[in-house]
């Protein structure tokens, strides 16, 4: 088979000694081109003889490692090409690799969800994007790239959050693959798939199970895992493996900084809202009023004779500009102030790169690690879709910090898992404990790690919201409950509390047990 580059006219036969050099030459020529490669002798529909020979060898003959349910036939390939729908969540460093690997493995019906846009810093490892794509949605650009380069593949992009979709959307997929950098998003997706399960006499219906393949990387370390909701350990069963985000104590940041990160955090948390470098007016300048926004301009025109009204409007409309980690001017300001802070305490190591990493909470990324973990995840997609081989059981760890190390183990399902146990969790407190103590337990517990829990209970036959912090008006109304004891709130021993949180689409139930 001959590959011809329309850009430079160079051609080579796949498998020949010069083919690798040809591809290297063409890579540079095609860097800024959207034109697809042409395969001589190919059919009009993008297929050509022998295209799937390498996959057919796995699907059309048995082997010693095949799954017990595997039946050698050509139908498995047709299922992958025409029927199987795969959802890939995330189109970043890991997501780009996943899209490429899954599409080249023979899956043509792919959806990708990502809520981010392309940043200049993404281009060094997220190879589906080019300089002209900066500012565009990752999902859309990645889908267009794959659809253009891989004949017959149909990638549908969704520039949304995963929380924007309902059960109907997720139920249409055969396999879901996560390439996320957020534990909260992982837990939400885990909860959604658990909510889709159907139970008959306490036993999960296999047809309602949507396998979840989760991959994650950090520097030279990574992991891949296979989750069968309701059968194997879920994300929350192994929540202790995801340590809480590191937050520096405010007293250390303010008075005793020791690390360069402390200096950056000081500027981010204290100086930025105080100095308002890109928002707020310190001296009255009528020319500035007409450049802030249309709202102020209209108010000045209408109320030019009423100074008090103008002042009120200005106060309402002018607010502190939030720190944007993708704005070079914002990062430059934080960097310069961080250097001053570091010099004051004789701290070295503050760099522009470090400043941006602290502000954006950037997780170190290495392209080779992304490639390895994505390949592992794509292999599991192939094994599950075809039953050609038994899937991973169920957790693989990869580490190449010092040499190469991989390890596979079976993560165990917890009987009291907050997500998949199907029973209310016990919560033990004294009747004299306050609601604030309950809230602290929900957020600080290593196996719950909630972010903004809303607590409700049935009191005197009525559902009562004990505390809700996501809505300002309700938070203000329920805040006094935090200092009240559980007994004062009318709660009894054995009573159930319903807790909702951003980490899961489901409401979790807790059984309150009073200790003596």
PESUL-V225015 format. One record per pair of residues at least 4 apart in sequence whose C-alpha atoms are under 7 Angstrom apart, sorted by sequence separation. I is the first residue (numbers start at 0). J is the second residue. D is the distance in whole Angstrom. If there is no record, write none. Layout:
i: {I	I}
j: {J	J}
d: {D	D}
This chain:
i: {4	14	17	18	19	20	21	22	23	24	25	26	41	42	46	51	52	54	55	56	61	65	73	74	75	76	77	78	79	90	91	92	93	94	95	96	97	98	99	100	101	102	117	121	122	128	136	137	138	139	140	141	142	143	144	145	146	159	164	165	166	167	181	182	183	184	185	186	187	188	189	190	191	192	198	199	216	217	227	232	234	248	249	250	251	252	257	259	260	261	262	263	264	265	266	267	269	270	271	275	284	285	286	287	291	292	293	294	295	296	297	298	299	305	306	307	308	309	310	311	312	313	326	327	328	329	330	331	332	333	334	335	336	337	338	339	340	341	342	349	350	351	352	353	354	355	356	357	365	366	367	368	369	370	371	372	373	374	375	376	377	378	379	380	381	382	399	416	428	432	433	434	435	436	437	438	439	440	444	457	458	470	471	472	473	474	483	484	485	486	490	3	4	13	41	42	78	89	90	101	102	198	199	216	226	228	247	251	256	265	266	271	341	349	356	382	398	399	415	442	443	457	458	483	485	486	3	4	11	12	41	122	146	197	198	215	216	226	256	289	302	323	324	341	382	398	414	441	442	456	457	467	468	499	3	11	40	122	146	196	197	215	226	288	289	302	322	382	383	397	398	417	441	442	455	456	467	499	2	3	146	214	215	288	382	397	441	442	455	456	466	498	499	1	2	214	252	396	397	415	455	497	498	1	2	11	61	197	213	214	252	299	396	454	455	467	497	498	1	2	60	196	213	298	338	379	395	396	454	466	497	0	1	59	128	142	195	196	212	213	252	253	379	395	454	465	466	496	497	0	58	59	128	142	212	252	394	395	453	454	495	496	58	59	119	127	142	211	212	298	394	453	495	496	58	117	118	211	393	394	453	465	495	117	118	210	211	392	393	394	494	495	58	117	127	139	192	210	295	334	392	393	451	493	494	116	117	138	209	210	295	493	116	117	138	208	492	493	116	117	138	208	334	492	4	7	115	116	295	492	6	89	115	136	6	85	86	87	88	89	90	84	85	86	87	88	89	113	80	83	84	85	86	87	88	113	330	79	80	81	112	203	79	80	111	95	5	95	324	458	4	92	95	458	3	4	92	3	91	324	2	3	174	175	176	177	178	180	193	324	2	173	174	175	176	177	178	179	192	193	1	2	174	175	176	177	178	1	279	279	456	278	279	456	278	455	456	278	454	455	277	454	455	107	108	109	110	111	112	113	114	189	275	454	107	108	109	110	111	112	113	114	189	453	454	107	108	109	110	111	112	113	114	434	435	452	453	90	112	113	272	434	435	452	453	90	186	433	434	452	186	433	434	451	102	433	434	450	451	433	434	449	450	432	433	431	432	449	430	431	430	431	430	267	266	263	266	266	263	262	262	262	259	426	430	94	424	425	426	427	428	429	93	423	424	425	426	427	428	429	86	423	424	425	426	427	428	429	85	259	423	425	427	84	85	86	87	88	89	258	259	84	85	86	87	88	89	257	259	83	84	85	86	87	88	89	259	88	263	260	31	45	45	44	35	36	35	217	218	217	218	219	217	218	221	220	219	223	222	221	216	223	216	223	214	214	212	225	225	224	225	224	223	224	223	222	223	222	221	222	221	236	220	221	236	220	232	219	220	232	219	232	236	219	231	235	235	235	229	239	239	238	193	190	124	96	96	100	93	97	101	92	96	100	93	97	75	190	191	190	187	190	186	187	69	186	187	68	69	184	183	66	66	65	66	65	66	64	65	58	57}
j: {8	18	21	22	23	24	25	26	27	28	29	30	45	46	50	55	56	58	59	60	65	69	77	78	79	80	81	82	83	94	95	96	97	98	99	100	101	102	103	104	105	106	121	125	126	132	140	141	142	143	144	145	146	147	148	149	150	163	168	169	170	171	185	186	187	188	189	190	191	192	193	194	195	196	202	203	220	221	231	236	238	252	253	254	255	256	261	263	264	265	266	267	268	269	270	271	273	274	275	279	288	289	290	291	295	296	297	298	299	300	301	302	303	309	310	311	312	313	314	315	316	317	330	331	332	333	334	335	336	337	338	339	340	341	342	343	344	345	346	353	354	355	356	357	358	359	360	361	369	370	371	372	373	374	375	376	377	378	379	380	381	382	383	384	385	386	403	420	432	436	437	438	439	440	441	442	443	444	448	461	462	474	475	476	477	478	487	488	489	490	494	8	9	18	46	47	83	94	95	106	107	203	204	221	231	233	252	256	261	270	271	276	346	354	361	387	403	404	420	447	448	462	463	488	490	491	9	10	17	18	47	128	152	203	204	221	222	232	262	295	308	329	330	347	388	404	420	447	448	462	463	473	474	505	10	18	47	129	153	203	204	222	233	295	296	309	329	389	390	404	405	424	448	449	462	463	474	506	10	11	154	222	223	296	390	405	449	450	463	464	474	506	507	10	11	223	261	405	406	424	464	506	507	11	12	21	71	207	223	224	262	309	406	464	465	477	507	508	12	13	71	207	224	309	349	390	406	407	465	477	508	12	13	71	140	154	207	208	224	225	264	265	391	407	466	477	478	508	509	13	71	72	141	155	225	265	407	408	466	467	508	509	72	73	133	141	156	225	226	312	408	467	509	510	73	132	133	226	408	409	468	480	510	133	134	226	227	408	409	410	510	511	75	134	144	156	209	227	312	351	409	410	468	510	511	134	135	156	227	228	313	511	135	136	157	227	511	512	136	137	158	228	354	512	25	28	136	137	316	513	28	111	137	158	29	108	109	110	111	112	113	108	109	110	111	112	113	137	105	108	109	110	111	112	113	138	355	105	106	107	138	229	106	107	138	125	36	126	355	489	36	124	127	490	36	37	125	37	125	358	37	38	209	210	211	212	213	215	228	359	38	209	210	211	212	213	214	215	228	229	38	39	211	212	213	214	215	39	317	318	495	318	319	496	319	496	497	320	496	497	320	497	498	151	152	153	154	155	156	157	158	233	319	498	152	153	154	155	156	157	158	159	234	498	499	153	154	155	156	157	158	159	160	480	481	498	499	137	159	160	319	481	482	499	500	138	234	481	482	500	235	482	483	500	152	483	484	500	501	484	485	500	501	484	485	484	485	502	484	485	485	486	486	333	333	333	336	337	337	337	340	341	341	509	513	178	508	509	510	511	512	513	178	508	509	510	511	512	513	514	172	509	510	511	512	513	514	515	172	346	510	512	514	172	173	174	175	176	177	346	347	173	174	175	176	177	178	346	348	173	174	175	176	177	178	179	349	179	354	357	129	150	151	151	147	148	148	362	363	363	364	365	364	365	368	368	368	372	372	372	368	375	369	376	372	376	376	391	393	393	394	394	394	395	395	395	396	396	396	397	397	412	397	398	413	398	410	398	399	411	399	412	416	400	412	416	417	418	419	445	446	446	419	418	366	369	370	374	369	373	377	369	373	377	373	377	385	503	504	504	502	505	502	503	386	503	504	386	387	502	502	386	387	387	388	388	389	388	389	387	387}
d: {5	6	6	6	6	6	6	6	7	7	6	6	6	5	7	6	6	7	6	7	7	6	7	6	6	6	6	5	5	4	6	7	6	6	6	6	6	6	6	6	7	5	7	6	6	6	6	6	6	6	6	6	6	6	6	6	7	7	6	7	6	7	6	6	6	6	6	6	6	6	6	6	7	7	5	6	6	6	5	6	6	6	6	6	5	5	7	7	6	6	7	6	6	6	5	6	6	6	6	6	7	7	7	6	7	7	6	6	6	6	6	6	5	7	6	6	6	6	6	6	6	6	6	6	6	6	6	6	6	6	6	7	6	6	6	6	7	6	6	6	6	6	6	6	6	6	6	7	6	6	6	6	6	6	6	6	6	6	6	6	6	6	6	6	6	5	4	5	6	7	7	6	6	6	6	6	6	6	6	5	6	6	6	6	6	6	6	6	7	5	7	7	6	6	6	6	6	5	5	6	6	4	7	4	6	6	7	5	5	7	6	7	5	7	5	6	6	6	6	7	6	4	6	7	6	7	6	6	7	6	4	6	6	6	6	6	7	7	7	7	6	6	6	7	5	5	6	6	5	6	6	6	5	7	4	5	7	7	6	7	5	5	6	6	5	6	6	7	6	6	6	7	7	5	7	5	5	5	6	7	6	6	7	7	6	5	6	6	6	7	7	6	6	7	6	4	5	5	7	7	4	6	5	6	6	7	6	6	6	7	7	6	5	6	5	7	6	6	4	7	5	5	5	6	6	6	6	6	5	5	5	6	6	5	7	5	7	6	6	7	7	6	7	4	5	6	7	6	6	6	6	5	7	6	5	6	6	7	6	7	6	5	6	6	6	6	6	6	6	7	5	5	5	6	7	7	5	5	6	6	7	6	4	5	6	6	6	7	5	6	6	6	7	5	6	5	7	5	6	6	6	6	7	6	5	5	6	5	7	7	6	5	5	6	6	7	6	5	4	6	6	6	6	5	7	7	6	5	7	5	7	7	6	6	7	6	6	6	6	6	6	5	5	5	5	5	5	7	6	7	6	6	6	7	6	5	6	6	5	7	6	7	5	5	6	6	7	7	6	6	6	6	6	7	7	7	5	6	6	6	7	6	6	6	6	6	7	7	6	5	5	6	5	5	5	5	5	7	7	7	6	7	6	6	6	6	6	6	6	6	7	6	6	5	5	6	6	5	7	5	6	6	6	7	7	6	5	6	6	6	5	7	6	5	4	6	5	5	5	5	5	5	6	5	7	6	6	6	6	6	6	6	5	7	5	6	5	6	6	7	7	5	6	6	6	6	6	6	6	5	7	6	6	6	7	5	6	7	7	4	6	6	7	5	6	5	6	7	7	6	5	7	5	7	6	7	7	6	5	5	6	6	7	6	6	5	6	6	6	6	6	5	5	5	5	5	5	5	5	5	7	5	6	6	6	6	6	7	6	6	6	7	6	5	6	6	6	6	7	7	7	5	5	5	5	5	5	7	6	6	7	6	6	6	6	6	5	7	6	7	7	5	6	7	6	7	5	6	5	6	5	6	6	5	7	7	6	6	7	6	7	7	6	6	6	7	6	6	5	5	7	4	6	6	5	5	7	5	6	6	5	6	6	6	6	5	6	6	7	5	6	4	6	6	6	7	7	6	6	6	6	5	7	6	6	7	6	7	5	5	5	7	6	6	6	7	6	5	6	6	5	6	5	4	5	6	6	7	6	7	5	6	6	5	5	4	5	6	6	6	7}
